[in-house]
Amino acid sequence: MENKELKKKFRIICKKEKRACYNYIILGGFLAILGFITVIITFILARKFIIVYPTYQILFGLGCVFAIVGLVLYFIGENIFKNDLRNIIKIMRERK
């Protein structure tokens, strides 16, 4: 009975963790892409002198912040899932 209960808990945890981690990964990826796009557009517009110095600085800083926060969220989501999955697999192996 313990093995069946453990497998059931494993499935439930995996579903919950996958959803949470995918949310981190999707949000992080979106923010990182948004940040990189903002930085690229800022460079293009600044080269053509469409935007001036203070605006360029603000947009560049905002793009960098988005990119960094996005990458951090992305890697947090990946690491949470991997660590929890390793712990559950270790427990299942010990109980066999």
CYANA upper distance limits for C-alpha pairs under 8 A (distance plus 0.5 A):
  1 MET  CA      5 GLU  CA      6.73
  2 GLU  CA      6 LEU  CA      6.52
  3 ASN  CA      7 LYS  CA      6.65
  3 ASN  CA     92 MET  CA      8.39
  3 ASN  CA     95 ARG  CA      8.11
  4 LYS  CA      8 LYS  CA      6.68
  5 GLU  CA      9 LYS  CA      6.67
  6 LEU  CA     10 PHE  CA      6.48
  6 LEU  CA     92 MET  CA      7.91
  7 LYS  CA     11 ARG  CA      6.74
  8 LYS  CA     12 ILE  CA      6.84
  9 LYS  CA     13 ILE  CA      6.50
 10 PHE  CA     14 CYS  CA      6.50
 10 PHE  CA     88 ILE  CA      7.39
 11 ARG  CA     15 LYS  CA      6.72
 12 ILE  CA     16 LYS  CA      6.84
 13 ILE  CA     17 GLU  CA      6.33
 14 CYS  CA     18 LYS  CA      6.25
 14 CYS  CA     85 LEU  CA      8.08
 15 LYS  CA     19 ARG  CA      6.78
 16 LYS  CA     20 ALA  CA      6.79
 17 GLU  CA     21 CYS  CA      6.33
 17 GLU  CA     81 PHE  CA      6.74
 18 LYS  CA     22 TYR  CA      6.25
 18 LYS  CA     81 PHE  CA      7.37
 19 ARG  CA     23 ASN  CA      6.64
 20 ALA  CA     24 TYR  CA      6.94
 20 ALA  CA     77 GLY  CA      8.09
 21 CYS  CA     25 ILE  CA      6.53
 21 CYS  CA     77 GLY  CA      4.92
 21 CYS  CA     78 GLU  CA      7.01
 21 CYS  CA     80 ILE  CA      7.46
 21 CYS  CA     81 PHE  CA      6.72
 22 TYR  CA     26 ILE  CA      6.32
 22 TYR  CA     77 GLY  CA      7.32
 23 ASN  CA     27 LEU  CA      6.42
 23 ASN  CA     77 GLY  CA      8.22
 24 TYR  CA     28 GLY  CA      6.26
 24 TYR  CA     73 LEU  CA      6.11
 24 TYR  CA     74 TYR  CA      6.31
 24 TYR  CA     76 ILE  CA      7.74
 24 TYR  CA     77 GLY  CA      5.43
 25 ILE  CA     29 GLY  CA      6.39
 25 ILE  CA     73 LEU  CA      7.03
 25 ILE  CA     74 TYR  CA      4.84
 25 ILE  CA     75 PHE  CA      7.84
 25 ILE  CA     76 ILE  CA      8.46
 25 ILE  CA     77 GLY  CA      5.91
 25 ILE  CA     78 GLU  CA      7.47
 26 ILE  CA     30 PHE  CA      6.54
 26 ILE  CA     74 TYR  CA      7.81
 27 LEU  CA     31 LEU  CA      6.65
 27 LEU  CA     70 GLY  CA      7.44
 27 LEU  CA     73 LEU  CA      7.75
 27 LEU  CA     74 TYR  CA      7.88
 28 GLY  CA     32 ALA  CA      6.53
 28 GLY  CA     69 VAL  CA      7.52
 28 GLY  CA     70 GLY  CA      4.25
 28 GLY  CA     71 LEU  CA      6.21
 28 GLY  CA     72 VAL  CA      7.51
 28 GLY  CA     73 LEU  CA      5.18
 28 GLY  CA     74 TYR  CA      4.94
 29 GLY  CA     33 ILE  CA      6.59
 29 GLY  CA     70 GLY  CA      6.29
 29 GLY  CA     71 LEU  CA      7.30
 29 GLY  CA     74 TYR  CA      6.58
 30 PHE  CA     34 LEU  CA      6.52
 30 PHE  CA     70 GLY  CA      7.39
 31 LEU  CA     35 GLY  CA      6.47
 31 LEU  CA     66 PHE  CA      5.89
 31 LEU  CA     67 ALA  CA      6.50
 31 LEU  CA     69 VAL  CA      7.56
 31 LEU  CA     70 GLY  CA      5.00
 31 LEU  CA     71 LEU  CA      8.30
 32 ALA  CA     36 PHE  CA      6.68
 32 ALA  CA     66 PHE  CA      6.38
 32 ALA  CA     67 ALA  CA      4.40
 32 ALA  CA     68 ILE  CA      7.23
 32 ALA  CA     69 VAL  CA      7.64
 32 ALA  CA     70 GLY  CA      4.79
 32 ALA  CA     71 LEU  CA      6.27
 33 ILE  CA     37 ILE  CA      6.55
 33 ILE  CA     67 ALA  CA      7.29
 33 ILE  CA     70 GLY  CA      8.39
 34 LEU  CA     38 THR  CA      6.58
 34 LEU  CA     63 GLY  CA      7.76
 34 LEU  CA     66 PHE  CA      7.31
 34 LEU  CA     67 ALA  CA      7.55
 35 GLY  CA     39 VAL  CA      6.74
 35 GLY  CA     62 LEU  CA      7.75
 35 GLY  CA     63 GLY  CA      4.49
 35 GLY  CA     64 CYS  CA      6.37
 35 GLY  CA     65 VAL  CA      7.55
 35 GLY  CA     66 PHE  CA      5.04
 35 GLY  CA     67 ALA  CA      4.81
 35 GLY  CA     68 ILE  CA      8.47
 35 GLY  CA     70 GLY  CA      8.48
 36 PHE  CA     40 ILE  CA      6.70
 36 PHE  CA     63 GLY  CA      6.74
 36 PHE  CA     64 CYS  CA      7.80
 36 PHE  CA     66 PHE  CA      8.46
 36 PHE  CA     67 ALA  CA      6.50
 37 ILE  CA     41 ILE  CA      6.55
 37 ILE  CA     63 GLY  CA      8.04
 38 THR  CA     42 THR  CA      6.48
 38 THR  CA     59 LEU  CA      7.50
 38 THR  CA     60 PHE  CA      7.63
 38 THR  CA     62 LEU  CA      8.31
 38 THR  CA     63 GLY  CA      5.52
 39 VAL  CA     43 PHE  CA      6.75
 39 VAL  CA     59 LEU  CA      7.67
 39 VAL  CA     60 PHE  CA      5.85
 39 VAL  CA     63 GLY  CA      5.63
 39 VAL  CA     64 CYS  CA      7.44
 40 ILE  CA     44 ILE  CA      6.79
 41 ILE  CA     45 LEU  CA      6.58
 42 THR  CA     46 ALA  CA      6.46
 42 THR  CA     56 TYR  CA      6.84
 42 THR  CA     59 LEU  CA      6.95
 42 THR  CA     60 PHE  CA      6.81
 43 PHE  CA     47 ARG  CA      6.60
 44 ILE  CA     48 LYS  CA      7.08
 45 LEU  CA     49 PHE  CA      6.73
 45 LEU  CA     50 ILE  CA      5.82
 45 LEU  CA     51 ILE  CA      6.53
 46 ALA  CA     50 ILE  CA      6.52
 46 ALA  CA     51 ILE  CA      5.99
 46 ALA  CA     52 VAL  CA      7.39
 46 ALA  CA     56 TYR  CA      7.08
 51 ILE  CA     55 THR  CA      6.89
 51 ILE  CA     56 TYR  CA      6.76
 52 VAL  CA     56 TYR  CA      6.49
 53 TYR  CA     57 GLN  CA      6.69
 54 PRO  CA     58 ILE  CA      6.81
 55 THR  CA     59 LEU  CA      6.62
 56 TYR  CA     60 PHE  CA      6.49
 57 GLN  CA     61 GLY  CA      6.59
 58 ILE  CA     62 LEU  CA      6.59
 59 LEU  CA     63 GLY  CA      6.56
 60 PHE  CA     64 CYS  CA      6.73
 61 GLY  CA     65 VAL  CA      6.69
 62 LEU  CA     66 PHE  CA      6.69
 63 GLY  CA     67 ALA  CA      6.63
 64 CYS  CA     68 ILE  CA      6.61
 65 VAL  CA     69 VAL  CA      6.52
 66 PHE  CA     70 GLY  CA      6.37
 67 ALA  CA     71 LEU  CA      6.66
 68 ILE  CA     72 VAL  CA      6.68
 69 VAL  CA     73 LEU  CA      6.66
 70 GLY  CA     74 TYR  CA      6.59
 71 LEU  CA     75 PHE  CA      6.73
 72 VAL  CA     76 ILE  CA      6.58
 73 LEU  CA     77 GLY  CA      6.66
 74 TYR  CA     78 GLU  CA      6.97
 75 PHE  CA     79 ASN  CA      6.58
 76 ILE  CA     80 ILE  CA      6.57
 77 GLY  CA     81 PHE  CA      6.98
 78 GLU  CA     82 LYS  CA      6.77
 79 ASN  CA     83 ASN  CA      6.49
 80 ILE  CA     84 ASP  CA      6.70
 81 PHE  CA     85 LEU  CA      6.50
 82 LYS  CA     86 ARG  CA      6.63
 83 ASN  CA     87 ASN  CA      6.80
 84 ASP  CA     88 ILE  CA      6.76
 85 LEU  CA     89 ILE  CA      6.65
 86 ARG  CA     90 LYS  CA      6.57
 87 ASN  CA     91 ILE  CA      6.77
 88 ILE  CA     92 MET  CA      6.70
 89 ILE  CA     93 ARG  CA      6.68
 90 LYS  CA     94 GLU  CA      6.76
 91 ILE  CA     95 ARG  CA      6.83
 92 MET  CA     96 LYS  CA      7.06
